[in-house]
């Protein structure tokens, strides 16, 4: 006589099914999720051995171990703070890395197209219509907000976390959100300039800059969605697994361990 349908019949099946169900509930960088699952698997293995030493057969020991650890939702909630900090830090590092590269592409496009004779503040670029300058000013303010959000996110997920309020997902969202008006303004100005003086641009630098900004816009949408999904309930702990640090705590000095 066989057991009920969909009930694993081997210890490996019990543990594997449990880990798979937990994995789909973990939201954050892949390396951080993999490290958590490895640690969880090691804790389960120890629990199984402990129950087996107490006289249970292997399948019973596996079921007892996963029951002891709690449901996959509960375990995933226990690591939500850690993953939130890792996701926020990864997002901030991406913004910090991409910003100067994209800025350099736009400066190169401006110089190649003759919009500016030398690297000067964008609101002084020759050829920018007066009506478009408020949008450029707004983009500069957004740049300052993005930089501040990025640096604060890195601080709240690093060594300074114990002295700073830890809201890394919120500040990471501000950081990526601040890039939106920048990229929209730059692409819109490029389109306006190209429409008014199509022969004025060096096509390759302008296209490279536009593609870079559009790529960052796509990243922004994805990153904001991931940050929203990563926000969850107050962390809880599972037996046999280390308690997860508070999001942005001093242990969260990188996207993964």
BALOBA-1460 file (C-alpha; in Angstrom, 3 decimals):
// residues 257
<rec num="1" residu="x" x="0.000" y="0.000" z="0.000"/>
<rec num="2" residu="x" x="1.419" y="3.377" z="-1.001"/>
<rec num="3" residu="x" x="1.320" y="6.634" z="0.916"/>
<rec num="4" residu="x" x="-0.821" y="9.627" z="0.023"/>
<rec num="5" residu="x" x="-0.260" y="11.314" z="-3.311"/>
<rec num="6" residu="x" x="2.385" y="14.070" z="-3.427"/>
<rec num="7" residu="x" x="3.856" y="13.060" z="-0.054"/>
<rec num="8" residu="x" x="7.600" y="12.393" z="-0.502"/>
<rec num="9" residu="x" x="8.674" y="8.921" z="0.446"/>
<rec num="10" residu="x" x="12.404" y="9.491" z="0.976"/>
<rec num="11" residu="x" x="14.183" y="11.806" z="3.414"/>
<rec num="12" residu="x" x="15.848" y="13.577" z="0.492"/>
<rec num="13" residu="x" x="12.433" y="14.203" z="-1.070"/>
<rec num="14" residu="x" x="11.054" y="15.663" z="2.154"/>
<rec num="15" residu="x" x="13.974" y="18.041" z="2.597"/>
<rec num="16" residu="x" x="14.203" y="18.871" z="-1.111"/>
<rec num="17" residu="x" x="10.514" y="19.698" z="-1.360"/>
<rec num="18" residu="x" x="10.709" y="21.867" z="1.743"/>
<rec num="19" residu="x" x="13.741" y="23.780" z="0.452"/>
<rec num="20" residu="x" x="12.119" y="24.278" z="-2.961"/>
<rec num="21" residu="x" x="8.968" y="25.708" z="-1.392"/>
<rec num="22" residu="x" x="11.064" y="28.023" z="0.753"/>
<rec num="23" residu="x" x="13.254" y="29.102" z="-2.173"/>
<rec num="24" residu="x" x="10.334" y="30.491" z="-4.196"/>
<rec num="25" residu="x" x="9.406" y="32.679" z="-1.222"/>
<rec num="26" residu="x" x="12.842" y="34.245" z="-0.854"/>
<rec num="27" residu="x" x="13.151" y="37.562" z="-2.682"/>
<rec num="28" residu="x" x="16.566" y="39.121" z="-3.096"/>
<rec num="29" residu="x" x="19.936" y="38.714" z="-4.828"/>
<rec num="30" residu="x" x="20.606" y="35.193" z="-6.096"/>
<rec num="31" residu="x" x="23.831" y="34.732" z="-4.150"/>
<rec num="32" residu="x" x="22.214" y="35.796" z="-0.875"/>
<rec num="33" residu="x" x="19.308" y="33.402" z="-1.474"/>
<rec num="34" residu="x" x="21.707" y="30.567" z="-2.279"/>
<rec num="35" residu="x" x="23.695" y="31.179" z="0.902"/>
<rec num="36" residu="x" x="20.504" y="31.138" z="2.967"/>
<rec num="37" residu="x" x="19.311" y="27.902" z="1.384"/>
<rec num="38" residu="x" x="22.707" y="26.287" z="1.980"/>
<rec num="39" residu="x" x="22.578" y="27.299" z="5.620"/>
<rec num="40" residu="x" x="18.993" y="26.106" z="5.926"/>
<rec num="41" residu="x" x="19.884" y="22.751" z="4.353"/>
<rec num="42" residu="x" x="22.757" y="22.320" z="6.803"/>
<rec num="43" residu="x" x="20.468" y="23.088" z="9.736"/>
<rec num="44" residu="x" x="17.880" y="20.613" z="8.490"/>
<rec num="45" residu="x" x="20.521" y="17.926" z="8.073"/>
<rec num="46" residu="x" x="21.611" y="18.407" z="11.680"/>
<rec num="47" residu="x" x="17.991" y="18.242" z="12.842"/>
<rec num="48" residu="x" x="17.375" y="15.057" z="10.865"/>
<rec num="49" residu="x" x="20.457" y="13.440" z="12.383"/>
<rec num="50" residu="x" x="19.317" y="14.484" z="15.851"/>
<rec num="51" residu="x" x="15.869" y="12.941" z="15.386"/>
<rec num="52" residu="x" x="17.361" y="9.799" z="13.834"/>
<rec num="53" residu="x" x="19.671" y="9.402" z="16.832"/>
<rec num="54" residu="x" x="16.564" y="9.602" z="19.023"/>
<rec num="55" residu="x" x="15.174" y="6.501" z="17.300"/>
<rec num="56" residu="x" x="13.071" y="7.816" z="14.405"/>
<rec num="57" residu="x" x="13.348" y="6.255" z="10.986"/>
<rec num="58" residu="x" x="14.848" y="8.543" z="8.303"/>
<rec num="59" residu="x" x="11.531" y="9.667" z="6.764"/>
<rec num="60" residu="x" x="9.996" y="10.404" z="10.153"/>
<rec num="61" residu="x" x="13.145" y="12.282" z="11.135"/>
<rec num="62" residu="x" x="12.952" y="14.408" z="7.978"/>
<rec num="63" residu="x" x="9.276" y="15.232" z="8.571"/>
<rec num="64" residu="x" x="10.017" y="16.060" z="12.211"/>
<rec num="65" residu="x" x="12.861" y="18.369" z="11.143"/>
<rec num="66" residu="x" x="10.792" y="20.395" z="8.678"/>
<rec num="67" residu="x" x="7.935" y="20.595" z="11.175"/>
<rec num="68" residu="x" x="10.344" y="21.876" z="13.805"/>
<rec num="69" residu="x" x="11.662" y="24.565" z="11.460"/>
<rec num="70" residu="x" x="8.159" y="25.835" z="10.616"/>
<rec num="71" residu="x" x="6.382" y="26.381" z="7.325"/>
<rec num="72" residu="x" x="8.192" y="27.803" z="4.279"/>
<rec num="73" residu="x" x="6.375" y="31.135" z="4.683"/>
<rec num="74" residu="x" x="7.549" y="31.437" z="8.273"/>
<rec num="75" residu="x" x="11.147" y="30.587" z="7.402"/>
<rec num="76" residu="x" x="11.156" y="32.998" z="4.433"/>
<rec num="77" residu="x" x="9.850" y="35.752" z="6.707"/>
<rec num="78" residu="x" x="12.737" y="35.057" z="9.051"/>
<rec num="79" residu="x" x="15.229" y="36.007" z="6.339"/>
<rec num="80" residu="x" x="13.225" y="38.824" z="4.783"/>
<rec num="81" residu="x" x="15.152" y="41.546" z="6.622"/>
<rec num="82" residu="x" x="18.519" y="40.151" z="5.579"/>
<rec num="83" residu="x" x="17.454" y="39.818" z="1.954"/>
<rec num="84" residu="x" x="15.932" y="43.302" z="1.987"/>
<rec num="85" residu="x" x="19.264" y="44.771" z="3.091"/>
<rec num="86" residu="x" x="21.137" y="42.755" z="0.457"/>
<rec num="87" residu="x" x="18.712" y="43.809" z="-2.280"/>
<rec num="88" residu="x" x="18.882" y="47.469" z="-1.262"/>
<rec num="89" residu="x" x="22.693" y="47.445" z="-1.185"/>
<rec num="90" residu="x" x="22.931" y="45.741" z="-4.560"/>
<rec num="91" residu="x" x="20.523" y="48.292" z="-6.053"/>
<rec num="92" residu="x" x="22.481" y="51.207" z="-4.585"/>
<rec num="93" residu="x" x="25.800" y="49.833" z="-5.863"/>
<rec num="94" residu="x" x="24.326" y="49.442" z="-9.347"/>
<rec num="95" residu="x" x="23.104" y="53.041" z="-9.331"/>
<rec num="96" residu="x" x="26.478" y="54.236" z="-8.025"/>
<rec num="97" residu="x" x="28.390" y="52.314" z="-10.692"/>
<rec num="98" residu="x" x="26.127" y="53.109" z="-13.626"/>
<rec num="99" residu="x" x="25.725" y="56.828" z="-12.884"/>
<rec num="100" residu="x" x="29.220" y="58.055" z="-13.847"/>
<rec num="101" residu="x" x="29.315" y="55.773" z="-16.890"/>
<rec num="102" residu="x" x="26.008" y="57.065" z="-18.224"/>
<rec num="103" residu="x" x="26.998" y="60.632" z="-17.391"/>
<rec num="104" residu="x" x="30.225" y="60.231" z="-19.335"/>
<rec num="105" residu="x" x="28.298" y="58.944" z="-22.356"/>
<rec num="106" residu="x" x="26.005" y="61.982" z="-22.307"/>
<rec num="107" residu="x" x="28.916" y="64.407" z="-21.943"/>
<rec num="108" residu="x" x="30.610" y="62.671" z="-24.865"/>
<rec num="109" residu="x" x="27.452" y="62.941" z="-26.948"/>
<rec num="110" residu="x" x="27.119" y="66.642" z="-26.086"/>
<rec num="111" residu="x" x="30.724" y="67.373" z="-27.013"/>
<rec num="112" residu="x" x="30.590" y="65.307" z="-30.199"/>
<rec num="113" residu="x" x="27.383" y="67.017" z="-31.277"/>
<rec num="114" residu="x" x="28.561" y="70.522" z="-30.500"/>
<rec num="115" residu="x" x="25.897" y="71.135" z="-27.867"/>
<rec num="116" residu="x" x="28.658" y="72.286" z="-25.554"/>
<rec num="117" residu="x" x="32.061" y="73.497" z="-26.654"/>
<rec num="118" residu="x" x="33.583" y="72.303" z="-23.397"/>
<rec num="119" residu="x" x="32.363" y="70.388" z="-20.300"/>
<rec num="120" residu="x" x="30.144" y="72.904" z="-18.483"/>
<rec num="121" residu="x" x="26.960" y="72.756" z="-16.469"/>
<rec num="122" residu="x" x="24.125" y="71.357" z="-18.615"/>
<rec num="123" residu="x" x="21.824" y="74.336" z="-18.017"/>
<rec num="124" residu="x" x="24.430" y="76.477" z="-19.797"/>
<rec num="125" residu="x" x="24.597" y="74.265" z="-22.876"/>
<rec num="126" residu="x" x="24.160" y="76.269" z="-26.041"/>
<rec num="127" residu="x" x="21.156" y="75.255" z="-28.058"/>
<rec num="128" residu="x" x="18.960" y="74.108" z="-25.179"/>
<rec num="129" residu="x" x="15.647" y="75.969" z="-25.522"/>
<rec num="130" residu="x" x="14.909" y="78.303" z="-22.633"/>
<rec num="131" residu="x" x="11.627" y="76.467" z="-22.009"/>
<rec num="132" residu="x" x="13.509" y="73.213" z="-21.461"/>
<rec num="133" residu="x" x="15.903" y="74.595" z="-18.861"/>
<rec num="134" residu="x" x="13.517" y="74.092" z="-15.887"/>
<rec num="135" residu="x" x="13.422" y="70.394" z="-16.789"/>
<rec num="136" residu="x" x="17.212" y="70.343" z="-16.764"/>
<rec num="137" residu="x" x="17.227" y="72.033" z="-13.369"/>
<rec num="138" residu="x" x="14.750" y="69.414" z="-12.115"/>
<rec num="139" residu="x" x="17.031" y="66.675" z="-13.418"/>
<rec num="140" residu="x" x="19.953" y="68.174" z="-11.498"/>
<rec num="141" residu="x" x="17.874" y="68.207" z="-8.293"/>
<rec num="142" residu="x" x="16.874" y="64.589" z="-8.984"/>
<rec num="143" residu="x" x="20.560" y="63.740" z="-9.427"/>
<rec num="144" residu="x" x="21.324" y="65.169" z="-5.992"/>
<rec num="145" residu="x" x="18.456" y="63.135" z="-4.504"/>
<rec num="146" residu="x" x="19.663" y="59.959" z="-6.237"/>
<rec num="147" residu="x" x="23.208" y="60.461" z="-4.957"/>
<rec num="148" residu="x" x="21.990" y="61.121" z="-1.420"/>
<rec num="149" residu="x" x="19.695" y="58.080" z="-1.510"/>
<rec num="150" residu="x" x="22.473" y="55.877" z="-2.837"/>
<rec num="151" residu="x" x="25.019" y="56.940" z="-0.230"/>
<rec num="152" residu="x" x="22.523" y="56.658" z="2.625"/>
<rec num="153" residu="x" x="21.509" y="53.176" z="1.481"/>
<rec num="154" residu="x" x="25.122" y="52.059" z="1.439"/>
<rec num="155" residu="x" x="25.596" y="53.538" z="4.903"/>
<rec num="156" residu="x" x="22.516" y="51.832" z="6.377"/>
<rec num="157" residu="x" x="23.591" y="48.467" z="5.010"/>
<rec num="158" residu="x" x="27.202" y="48.772" z="6.106"/>
<rec num="159" residu="x" x="29.318" y="49.537" z="9.155"/>
<rec num="160" residu="x" x="27.405" y="52.681" z="10.075"/>
<rec num="161" residu="x" x="24.072" y="50.875" z="10.332"/>
<rec num="162" residu="x" x="24.068" y="50.697" z="14.121"/>
<rec num="163" residu="x" x="24.028" y="54.500" z="14.320"/>
<rec num="164" residu="x" x="21.588" y="55.160" z="11.462"/>
<rec num="165" residu="x" x="17.880" y="54.412" z="11.025"/>
<rec num="166" residu="x" x="17.608" y="51.301" z="8.854"/>
<rec num="167" residu="x" x="15.161" y="51.733" z="5.979"/>
<rec num="168" residu="x" x="17.367" y="50.449" z="3.155"/>
<rec num="169" residu="x" x="14.580" y="49.507" z="0.758"/>
<rec num="170" residu="x" x="12.995" y="52.933" z="1.053"/>
<rec num="171" residu="x" x="16.258" y="54.777" z="0.440"/>
<rec num="172" residu="x" x="17.213" y="52.411" z="-2.391"/>
<rec num="173" residu="x" x="13.871" y="53.101" z="-4.051"/>
<rec num="174" residu="x" x="14.532" y="56.840" z="-3.716"/>
<rec num="175" residu="x" x="17.968" y="56.335" z="-5.238"/>
<rec num="176" residu="x" x="16.712" y="54.518" z="-8.326"/>
<rec num="177" residu="x" x="13.648" y="56.751" z="-8.557"/>
<rec num="178" residu="x" x="15.849" y="59.813" z="-8.673"/>
<rec num="179" residu="x" x="17.387" y="58.594" z="-11.914"/>
<rec num="180" residu="x" x="14.020" y="58.561" z="-13.704"/>
<rec num="181" residu="x" x="13.642" y="62.329" z="-14.322"/>
<rec num="182" residu="x" x="17.322" y="62.492" z="-15.237"/>
<rec num="183" residu="x" x="17.041" y="59.905" z="-17.992"/>
<rec num="184" residu="x" x="13.659" y="61.155" z="-19.238"/>
<rec num="185" residu="x" x="14.990" y="64.715" z="-19.453"/>
<rec num="186" residu="x" x="18.171" y="63.694" z="-21.246"/>
<rec num="187" residu="x" x="16.388" y="61.510" z="-23.789"/>
<rec num="188" residu="x" x="13.722" y="64.177" z="-24.366"/>
<rec num="189" residu="x" x="16.382" y="66.853" z="-24.910"/>
<rec num="190" residu="x" x="18.197" y="64.586" z="-27.321"/>
<rec num="191" residu="x" x="14.985" y="63.961" z="-29.258"/>
<rec num="192" residu="x" x="14.192" y="67.693" z="-29.350"/>
<rec num="193" residu="x" x="17.677" y="68.612" z="-30.513"/>
<rec num="194" residu="x" x="17.668" y="65.858" z="-33.122"/>
<rec num="195" residu="x" x="14.311" y="67.029" z="-34.461"/>
<rec num="196" residu="x" x="15.425" y="70.668" z="-34.623"/>
<rec num="197" residu="x" x="18.896" y="70.086" z="-36.020"/>
<rec num="198" residu="x" x="19.200" y="66.484" z="-37.216"/>
<rec num="199" residu="x" x="22.622" y="66.965" z="-38.763"/>
<rec num="200" residu="x" x="24.132" y="68.369" z="-35.619"/>
<rec num="201" residu="x" x="24.642" y="65.089" z="-33.800"/>
<rec num="202" residu="x" x="27.273" y="62.416" z="-33.994"/>
<rec num="203" residu="x" x="24.916" y="59.472" z="-34.276"/>
<rec num="204" residu="x" x="26.949" y="56.838" z="-32.447"/>
<rec num="205" residu="x" x="27.681" y="58.784" z="-29.214"/>
<rec num="206" residu="x" x="24.099" y="60.067" z="-29.059"/>
<rec num="207" residu="x" x="22.648" y="56.610" z="-29.645"/>
<rec num="208" residu="x" x="24.949" y="55.052" z="-27.041"/>
<rec num="209" residu="x" x="23.916" y="57.632" z="-24.447"/>
<rec num="210" residu="x" x="20.208" y="57.201" z="-25.215"/>
<rec num="211" residu="x" x="20.418" y="53.405" z="-25.026"/>
<rec num="212" residu="x" x="22.261" y="53.639" z="-21.707"/>
<rec num="213" residu="x" x="19.564" y="55.875" z="-20.230"/>
<rec num="214" residu="x" x="16.737" y="53.708" z="-21.546"/>
<rec num="215" residu="x" x="18.473" y="50.642" z="-20.110"/>
<rec num="216" residu="x" x="18.714" y="52.367" z="-16.744"/>
<rec num="217" residu="x" x="15.011" y="53.240" z="-16.927"/>
<rec num="218" residu="x" x="14.207" y="49.559" z="-17.455"/>
<rec num="219" residu="x" x="16.478" y="48.649" z="-14.543"/>
<rec num="220" residu="x" x="14.730" y="51.249" z="-12.386"/>
<rec num="221" residu="x" x="11.321" y="49.708" z="-13.007"/>
<rec num="222" residu="x" x="12.593" y="46.225" z="-12.242"/>
<rec num="223" residu="x" x="14.551" y="47.324" z="-9.155"/>
<rec num="224" residu="x" x="11.611" y="49.258" z="-7.737"/>
<rec num="225" residu="x" x="9.347" y="46.250" z="-8.227"/>
<rec num="226" residu="x" x="11.838" y="43.934" z="-6.532"/>
<rec num="227" residu="x" x="12.255" y="46.338" z="-3.603"/>
<rec num="228" residu="x" x="8.485" y="46.477" z="-3.154"/>
<rec num="229" residu="x" x="8.222" y="42.692" z="-3.236"/>
<rec num="230" residu="x" x="11.102" y="42.353" z="-0.782"/>
<rec num="231" residu="x" x="9.247" y="44.378" z="1.836"/>
<rec num="232" residu="x" x="7.536" y="42.028" z="4.235"/>
<rec num="233" residu="x" x="6.426" y="41.300" z="7.744"/>
<rec num="234" residu="x" x="8.531" y="41.482" z="10.876"/>
<rec num="235" residu="x" x="11.228" y="38.802" z="10.780"/>
<rec num="236" residu="x" x="10.826" y="35.641" z="12.817"/>
<rec num="237" residu="x" x="13.356" y="32.905" z="13.490"/>
<rec num="238" residu="x" x="13.274" y="29.196" z="12.719"/>
<rec num="239" residu="x" x="14.759" y="26.549" z="15.044"/>
<rec num="240" residu="x" x="18.257" y="25.524" z="14.076"/>
<rec num="241" residu="x" x="18.793" y="28.574" z="11.874"/>
<rec num="242" residu="x" x="20.607" y="31.702" z="13.004"/>
<rec num="243" residu="x" x="18.306" y="34.668" z="13.591"/>
<rec num="244" residu="x" x="18.444" y="37.037" z="10.662"/>
<rec num="245" residu="x" x="19.859" y="40.489" z="11.383"/>
<rec num="246" residu="x" x="17.645" y="43.532" z="11.146"/>
<rec num="247" residu="x" x="17.579" y="44.965" z="7.631"/>
<rec num="248" residu="x" x="20.630" y="47.093" z="7.204"/>
<rec num="249" residu="x" x="22.270" y="45.833" z="10.380"/>
<rec num="250" residu="x" x="26.008" y="45.899" z="10.848"/>
<rec num="251" residu="x" x="26.372" y="42.340" z="9.594"/>
<rec num="252" residu="x" x="24.860" y="43.277" z="6.222"/>
<rec num="253" residu="x" x="28.007" y="44.699" z="4.727"/>
<rec num="254" residu="x" x="27.379" y="43.301" z="1.266"/>
<rec num="255" residu="x" x="24.839" y="41.683" z="-0.982"/>
<rec num="256" residu="x" x="25.871" y="38.227" z="0.091"/>
<rec num="257" residu="x" x="28.018" y="36.437" z="2.576"/>
